[in-house]
Amino acid sequence: MIHFSKVYKQGSNPTNEDAYVENQKRKLFAVIDGATGLGGLPGKIAAETIQRCFDTANMDESLIDIIDKGNLDLAKRTKQELGQEIGDIVKEKRSACGIAAIQMHETYLEYAQSGDCMIFVAYQDGGIQALSYDHVMRLDEKAISDLYDSIAKRVDSKDNGEAFQKIYQEEKEHVIPALVANRKKLNTVEGYSIIDGSPEAMEFLSYGRIPLQQVEKILLLTDGMQIYGIEGDVWKETANYAMKYGVECLLEYVVQQEENDIYLQKYPRFKHADDKTGILLELSLTL
């Protein structure tokens, strides 16, 4: 028996680029985080392409088979949109997405992850294990740090929130080259994995399986669900909160943090609010 809970909320941008998969019959679940190309294709294309492959998958297709097929479909869709093969399109122009996906079997759990979506399991003794690692964070943190360092040089103690926001928008334009440089590292050892239609996307996909012994909860999150203002391991604290209070309470907490910092002064970030998706599965002793 599985108790399922989900949250799905659009951020501050006009389009929600997150997606999710909920196939309780096959015990197949995923959260997907679309990433829009810098001056290129919307991330929603990638997220919906991968979601569609999960929704239409045959019973004999494995978790990796589904993602591989979705990646190939994304390459075809990208060619339709831009008229070029995926290898001829610069990485920052591609539609891409991260994913955290699982499929539960009788005695074990399969998982796959790409980008900055995360997977955690909680055990009956209270231990929590991350099945994925966020390689995106270190690159984003450097760009955000550079952005706020530049802002600090211009901000006066008398400036109000609106003045800060004006400076923020001006300085944000100056970090675009750094963001482009980060995108060029997609699916390389210097960067991070992402589903973008390229053959390299499957080479850098993280995947594996673990036994379901003593597993009590399974958590899937897109990065918009991260708690702000954490000193230390942000993902660990976020997962601990979700496991203890549930994804609904986690969503409420993060949204409240954003609403209390509308001018982006207290919690450094690239946008007021990111799209947010979370799935929490609670298992009984018998699956």
C-alpha positions as CSV (number, residue, x, y, z in Angstrom):
1,M,0.0,0.0,0.0
2,I,1.3,3.4,-0.9
3,H,0.1,6.8,0.4
4,F,0.7,9.4,-2.3
5,S,0.9,13.2,-1.9
6,K,1.9,15.8,-4.5
7,V,2.3,19.6,-4.8
8,Y,2.6,21.4,-8.1
9,K,2.7,25.2,-8.2
10,Q,3.7,27.7,-10.9
11,G,6.4,30.2,-10.0
12,S,6.7,33.9,-11.0
13,N,7.3,33.3,-14.7
14,P,4.4,33.4,-17.2
15,T,4.7,29.6,-17.9
16,N,5.0,26.6,-15.5
17,E,7.9,24.6,-16.9
18,D,7.6,21.8,-14.3
19,A,5.8,18.6,-15.0
20,Y,5.2,15.3,-13.1
21,V,4.3,11.7,-13.6
22,E,1.9,9.8,-11.4
23,N,1.3,6.2,-12.6
24,Q,0.2,4.4,-9.4
25,K,-0.6,1.2,-11.4
26,R,3.0,0.8,-12.5
27,K,4.3,2.4,-9.3
28,L,6.1,4.9,-11.7
29,F,6.6,8.5,-10.5
30,A,8.7,11.5,-11.6
31,V,9.2,15.2,-11.2
32,I,10.5,17.1,-14.2
33,D,12.0,20.6,-14.3
34,G,12.1,22.3,-17.7
35,A,15.0,24.7,-18.4
36,T,14.5,27.3,-21.1
37,G,17.4,28.0,-23.4
38,L,19.1,31.4,-23.1
39,G,17.4,33.1,-26.0
40,G,16.4,29.7,-27.3
41,L,13.6,27.1,-26.9
42,P,11.3,27.1,-23.8
43,G,12.0,24.4,-21.2
44,K,8.3,23.5,-21.3
45,I,9.0,21.7,-24.5
46,A,11.5,19.3,-22.9
47,A,9.4,18.8,-19.8
48,E,6.2,17.9,-21.7
49,T,8.1,15.7,-24.1
50,I,9.5,13.6,-21.3
51,Q,6.2,13.6,-19.5
52,R,4.4,12.4,-22.6
53,C,6.8,9.4,-23.0
54,F,6.1,8.3,-19.4
55,D,2.3,8.7,-19.9
56,T,2.3,6.6,-23.1
57,A,5.0,4.0,-22.2
58,N,4.3,0.3,-22.8
59,M,4.2,-2.0,-19.8
60,D,7.4,-3.7,-21.0
61,E,9.5,-0.5,-21.2
62,S,11.9,0.0,-18.3
63,L,12.5,3.3,-16.6
64,I,15.7,3.9,-18.6
65,D,13.9,2.9,-21.8
66,I,11.3,5.5,-21.2
67,I,13.8,8.3,-20.6
68,D,15.9,7.3,-23.5
69,K,12.9,7.4,-25.8
70,G,11.9,10.7,-24.4
71,N,15.4,12.1,-25.1
72,L,15.2,10.9,-28.7
73,D,11.7,12.4,-29.1
74,L,13.1,15.7,-27.7
75,A,15.8,15.7,-30.4
76,K,13.1,15.3,-33.1
77,R,11.0,18.0,-31.6
78,T,14.0,20.4,-31.4
79,K,14.8,19.7,-35.0
80,Q,11.2,20.6,-35.9
81,E,11.4,23.8,-34.0
82,L,14.8,25.0,-35.1
83,G,15.4,23.1,-38.3
84,Q,18.8,21.7,-37.2
85,E,20.1,18.4,-35.8
86,I,20.6,18.6,-32.0
87,G,24.4,18.4,-32.4
88,D,24.4,21.5,-34.5
89,I,22.5,23.6,-31.9
90,V,24.5,25.4,-29.3
91,K,23.7,24.1,-25.8
92,E,22.3,27.3,-24.4
93,K,19.7,27.4,-27.2
94,R,18.2,24.0,-26.5
95,S,15.1,23.1,-24.5
96,A,16.2,20.9,-21.6
97,C,15.0,19.4,-18.4
98,G,16.1,17.8,-15.2
99,I,14.3,14.7,-13.9
100,A,14.0,12.7,-10.8
101,A,12.1,9.4,-11.5
102,I,11.5,6.1,-9.7
103,Q,9.8,2.8,-10.4
104,M,9.0,0.5,-7.5
105,H,9.1,-3.2,-7.8
106,E,8.3,-5.9,-5.3
107,T,11.6,-5.9,-3.5
108,Y,13.6,-3.0,-5.0
109,L,13.4,0.5,-6.3
110,E,14.8,1.8,-9.6
111,Y,15.7,5.4,-9.9
112,A,17.1,7.9,-12.5
113,Q,18.1,11.5,-12.1
114,S,19.4,14.4,-14.1
115,G,19.8,18.1,-13.5
116,D,18.9,19.6,-10.1
117,C,15.9,17.4,-9.3
118,M,16.5,15.3,-6.3
119,I,15.5,11.9,-4.8
120,F,15.6,10.9,-1.1
121,V,14.5,7.8,0.8
122,A,13.7,7.7,4.5
123,Y,14.1,4.5,6.5
124,Q,12.1,3.2,9.5
125,D,15.0,4.0,11.8
126,G,14.8,7.7,10.9
127,G,17.8,7.7,8.5
128,I,17.5,9.6,5.2
129,Q,19.6,8.8,2.1
130,A,20.0,11.0,-1.0
131,L,20.0,8.9,-4.2
132,S,21.1,11.9,-6.3
133,Y,23.5,14.8,-6.2
134,D,22.9,18.4,-7.3
135,H,25.8,19.3,-9.6
136,V,23.9,22.4,-10.8
137,M,24.0,24.2,-7.4
138,R,27.7,24.9,-7.4
139,L,27.5,26.6,-10.7
140,D,24.4,28.6,-9.9
141,E,25.8,29.6,-6.5
142,K,28.9,31.1,-8.1
143,A,26.8,33.1,-10.6
144,I,24.4,34.3,-7.9
145,S,27.3,35.3,-5.6
146,D,28.8,37.3,-8.4
147,L,25.4,39.0,-9.1
148,Y,24.9,40.0,-5.5
149,D,28.5,41.2,-5.1
150,S,27.9,43.5,-8.0
151,I,24.7,44.7,-6.5
152,A,26.4,45.4,-3.1
153,K,28.8,47.8,-4.7
154,R,25.9,50.0,-5.9
155,V,23.4,49.7,-3.1
156,D,23.1,52.5,-0.6
157,S,21.9,52.0,2.9
158,K,19.1,54.4,2.2
159,D,17.9,52.5,-0.8
160,N,14.4,50.9,-0.4
161,G,13.3,47.7,-1.9
162,E,12.2,49.2,-5.2
163,A,15.6,50.8,-5.7
164,F,17.3,47.5,-4.9
165,Q,15.1,45.7,-7.4
166,K,16.0,48.2,-10.1
167,I,19.8,47.7,-9.5
168,Y,19.1,43.9,-9.4
169,Q,17.6,43.9,-12.8
170,E,20.4,46.0,-14.3
171,E,23.2,43.8,-12.8
172,K,21.4,40.6,-13.7
173,E,22.1,41.4,-17.4
174,H,25.8,41.3,-16.6
175,V,25.8,37.7,-15.4
176,I,24.3,36.3,-18.6
177,P,27.7,35.5,-20.1
178,A,28.4,33.4,-16.9
179,L,25.1,31.6,-17.4
180,V,25.9,30.9,-21.0
181,A,29.3,29.5,-20.0
182,N,27.5,27.2,-17.5
183,R,25.1,25.9,-20.2
184,K,28.1,25.1,-22.4
185,K,29.2,22.6,-19.8
186,L,25.9,20.6,-20.0
187,N,26.6,16.8,-20.0
188,T,30.3,17.2,-19.5
189,V,32.5,16.2,-16.6
190,E,33.0,19.9,-15.8
191,G,29.3,20.6,-15.7
192,Y,26.1,18.8,-14.9
193,S,23.7,16.3,-16.5
194,I,20.5,17.4,-18.3
195,I,18.0,15.9,-20.7
196,D,18.4,17.9,-23.9
197,G,18.0,15.5,-26.8
198,S,21.7,14.8,-27.2
199,P,23.3,11.4,-27.0
200,E,25.4,12.7,-24.1
201,A,22.3,13.2,-22.0
202,M,21.9,9.5,-21.5
203,E,25.7,9.0,-20.8
204,F,25.5,11.5,-17.9
205,L,22.2,10.3,-16.5
206,S,22.4,9.0,-12.9
207,Y,20.6,5.7,-12.3
208,G,20.5,2.7,-10.2
209,R,18.5,0.5,-7.8
210,I,18.3,-0.1,-4.1
211,P,16.5,-2.7,-2.0
212,L,13.3,-1.7,-0.4
213,Q,14.3,-3.1,3.0
214,Q,13.0,-0.8,5.8
215,V,12.2,2.0,3.3
216,E,9.4,4.1,4.8
217,K,9.2,7.2,2.5
218,I,10.4,8.3,-1.0
219,L,10.7,12.0,-1.9
220,L,11.0,13.6,-5.3
221,L,11.6,17.3,-5.6
222,T,12.4,20.0,-8.2
223,D,14.8,22.7,-7.1
224,G,12.1,25.2,-6.6
225,M,11.2,23.4,-3.4
226,Q,14.5,24.2,-1.7
227,I,14.3,26.0,1.7
228,Y,16.1,29.4,1.6
229,G,18.6,30.7,4.1
230,I,20.1,27.3,5.1
231,E,23.8,27.3,6.2
232,G,25.2,24.0,5.2
233,D,23.5,21.2,3.3
234,V,20.4,22.9,1.8
235,W,19.0,19.7,0.3
236,K,19.5,17.7,3.5
237,E,17.5,20.2,5.5
238,T,14.9,20.5,2.8
239,A,14.4,16.7,2.7
240,N,14.3,16.5,6.5
241,Y,11.5,19.1,6.6
242,A,9.5,17.3,3.9
243,M,9.9,13.9,5.5
244,K,8.8,15.3,8.9
245,Y,6.0,17.6,7.9
246,G,5.0,16.6,4.3
247,V,5.4,18.2,0.9
248,E,2.3,20.4,1.4
249,C,3.9,22.1,4.5
250,L,7.3,22.4,2.7
251,L,5.6,24.2,-0.2
252,E,3.8,26.5,2.2
253,Y,7.0,27.3,4.0
254,V,9.0,28.1,0.9
255,V,6.2,30.2,-0.6
256,Q,6.0,32.2,2.6
257,Q,9.7,32.8,2.5
258,E,9.4,34.2,-1.1
259,E,6.4,36.3,-0.2
260,N,8.3,37.9,2.7
261,D,11.2,38.8,0.4
262,I,9.5,40.2,-2.7
263,Y,12.5,42.4,-3.6
264,L,15.0,39.4,-3.5
265,Q,17.1,41.2,-0.8
266,K,17.1,38.6,2.0
267,Y,17.5,35.3,-0.1
268,P,19.8,35.7,-3.1
269,R,18.3,34.0,-6.2
270,F,17.6,34.5,-10.0
271,K,13.9,35.0,-9.8
272,H,11.2,35.8,-7.3
273,A,9.7,32.3,-7.3
274,D,10.7,29.1,-9.2
275,D,8.2,26.5,-10.3
276,K,7.7,23.9,-7.5
277,T,6.9,20.2,-7.7
278,G,7.1,17.6,-5.1
279,I,6.0,14.0,-4.6
280,L,6.1,12.1,-1.3
281,L,5.4,8.4,-1.2
282,E,4.7,6.7,2.2
283,L,5.0,2.9,2.2
284,S,3.3,0.4,4.4
285,L,5.1,-2.8,5.2
286,T,3.4,-4.6,2.3
287,L,3.7,-3.0,-1.2
